[in-house]
Amino acid sequence: MGHGKLEAERPLSPHLQIYRPMLTMMMSIAHRISGVANAVGFLLLAWWLVAIASGPETYATVSRFFASIPGRALLFLFSWALIHHMLGGIRHLIWDTGYGLDKTSIEVFAWATIIGSIALTVLLWVTGYWLMGAL
């Protein structure tokens, strides 16, 4: 019941070897990755909350981890993921209203999400360190 040679030459579905990576495609992938990173980050938050409820020794252990360079890096990445995912969600809400769907606006929103998430994350951390008196 085959359709001859034509069926064998054609790919079954589109894949990355066919498409040239575009900013909007990369933003879609980044939005999904930031969603997964948020899930990991919320596990860290749950670990911290359980440590608070478990007593001073457990809390001290978790606090030491979060004060370490790997712990702070994880917290920094988690805060970036939260902000990036939020800005991507706002971008999608705007699109859901029917606005910003032209090619120029889509590119502007993508760059605004990238630049905004980085700038807001750095601002958040600088403000946090400043309020703690560490700067």
C-alpha positions as CSV (number, residue, x, y, z in Angstrom):
1,M,0.0,0.0,0.0
2,G,3.0,2.3,-0.3
3,H,3.0,5.4,-2.4
4,G,6.3,4.7,-4.0
5,K,9.5,6.5,-3.8
6,L,8.0,9.9,-2.8
7,E,7.0,8.5,0.6
8,A,10.5,7.4,1.5
9,E,12.2,10.7,0.6
10,R,9.9,13.0,2.6
11,P,10.5,13.5,6.4
12,L,7.7,12.3,8.6
13,S,7.5,15.6,10.6
14,P,9.4,18.9,10.7
15,H,12.5,18.9,12.8
16,L,15.4,21.2,13.7
17,Q,17.4,20.2,10.7
18,I,14.8,21.9,8.5
19,Y,14.2,25.1,10.4
20,R,16.7,27.9,10.8
21,P,16.8,28.8,14.5
22,M,15.0,32.1,15.0
23,L,14.8,34.4,18.1
24,T,11.1,33.5,18.6
25,M,11.9,29.8,18.5
26,M,14.7,30.2,21.0
27,M,12.4,32.3,23.3
28,S,9.9,29.5,23.2
29,I,12.5,27.0,24.2
30,A,13.9,29.4,26.9
31,H,10.3,29.8,28.3
32,R,10.0,26.0,28.7
33,I,13.5,25.7,30.2
34,S,12.7,28.5,32.7
35,G,9.5,26.7,33.6
36,V,11.5,23.6,34.4
37,A,14.0,25.7,36.3
38,N,11.2,27.2,38.4
39,A,10.1,23.7,39.4
40,V,13.6,22.9,40.6
41,G,13.7,26.3,42.3
42,F,10.5,25.6,44.2
43,L,12.0,22.3,45.4
44,L,14.8,24.4,46.9
45,L,12.2,26.7,48.5
46,A,10.4,23.6,49.9
47,W,13.8,22.3,51.2
48,W,14.3,25.7,53.0
49,L,10.8,25.7,54.5
50,V,11.2,22.1,55.7
51,A,14.5,23.1,57.3
52,I,12.9,26.0,59.1
53,A,10.3,23.6,60.5
54,S,12.9,20.9,61.4
55,G,14.9,23.0,63.8
56,P,18.1,25.1,64.1
57,E,20.6,22.5,63.1
58,T,18.8,21.6,59.8
59,Y,18.2,25.2,59.1
60,A,21.9,26.0,59.7
61,T,22.8,23.3,57.2
62,V,20.5,24.6,54.5
63,S,21.6,28.2,55.2
64,R,25.2,27.3,54.8
65,F,24.4,25.7,51.4
66,F,22.5,28.8,50.2
67,A,25.4,31.0,51.4
68,S,27.9,29.0,49.4
69,I,28.9,30.0,45.9
70,P,26.9,27.0,44.3
71,G,23.9,27.8,46.5
72,R,23.9,31.5,45.5
73,A,24.4,30.6,41.9
74,L,21.3,28.3,42.1
75,L,19.3,31.1,43.8
76,F,20.5,33.6,41.2
77,L,19.4,31.3,38.4
78,F,16.1,30.6,40.1
79,S,15.4,34.3,40.4
80,W,16.3,34.8,36.8
81,A,14.0,31.9,35.8
82,L,11.1,33.4,37.8
83,I,11.5,36.8,36.2
84,H,12.1,35.5,32.7
85,H,9.1,33.2,32.9
86,M,6.9,36.0,34.3
87,L,8.0,38.4,31.5
88,G,7.4,35.6,28.9
89,G,3.9,35.1,30.4
90,I,3.2,38.8,30.2
91,R,4.3,38.7,26.5
92,H,1.9,35.9,25.9
93,L,-1.0,37.7,27.7
94,I,-0.4,40.7,25.4
95,W,-0.5,38.4,22.4
96,D,-3.7,36.8,23.6
97,T,-5.4,40.2,23.3
98,G,-4.5,40.3,19.7
99,Y,-1.8,43.0,20.0
100,G,1.9,42.8,19.2
101,L,1.6,40.0,16.6
102,D,3.4,41.7,13.8
103,K,7.0,40.7,13.1
104,T,8.6,43.8,14.5
105,S,6.6,43.7,17.7
106,I,7.4,40.0,18.2
107,E,11.1,40.8,17.9
108,V,10.8,43.8,20.3
109,F,8.9,41.7,22.9
110,A,11.5,38.9,22.6
111,W,14.4,41.3,23.2
112,A,12.5,43.1,25.9
113,T,12.1,39.8,27.7
114,I,15.8,38.9,27.4
115,I,17.1,42.3,28.4
116,G,14.4,42.9,31.0
117,S,14.9,39.5,32.7
118,I,18.6,40.1,33.0
119,A,18.3,43.7,34.1
120,L,15.6,42.9,36.7
121,T,17.5,40.0,38.1
122,V,20.7,42.0,38.5
123,L,18.7,44.9,40.0
124,L,17.0,42.5,42.5
125,W,20.3,41.0,43.6
126,V,22.1,44.4,43.9
127,T,19.1,45.8,45.9
128,G,19.1,42.7,48.1
129,Y,22.8,43.0,48.8
130,W,22.5,46.7,49.4
131,L,19.7,46.3,51.8
132,M,21.7,43.7,53.7
133,G,24.6,46.1,53.9
134,A,26.9,43.9,51.9
135,L,27.6,46.6,49.2
